[in-house]
Amino acid sequence: EIVHHKSTTRRKLAVHVVSTAAGGAGHEESTAAKSSPEDRPEEIPPTKITDVVAFKASQS
């Protein structure tokens, strides 16, 4: 209901998609050549959001 394009209670939802195609941005070898380990920021493990309403409430 909340994500449906005709919903009366629509909310904004952002999605980040990483390519897994050959040579795409999601391949380790393509990113390894571009930067050294010292240049990379510390990685934060991804979090799967199962309750969008609770997640949005925790962000405000």
Backbone hydrogen bonds, N-H to C=O, Kabsch-Sander energy under -0.5 kcal/mol:
donor,donor_aa,acceptor,acceptor_aa,energy
7,S,4,H,-1.7
10,R,7,S,-0.7
11,R,2,I,-1.0
17,V,15,V,-0.6
24,G,21,A,-3.0
26,G,19,S,-1.3
27,H,24,G,-1.6
30,S,27,H,-0.7
31,T,27,H,-1.2
32,A,28,E,-2.3
33,A,29,E,-1.1
35,S,31,T,-1.0
39,D,36,S,-1.2
40,R,36,S,-0.9
49,I,47,T,-0.5
50,T,48,K,-0.7
52,V,50,T,-0.6
55,F,51,D,-2.2
56,K,52,V,-2.7
57,A,53,V,-2.2
58,S,54,A,-1.7
59,Q,55,F,-0.8
59,Q,56,K,-0.7
60,S,57,A,-0.8
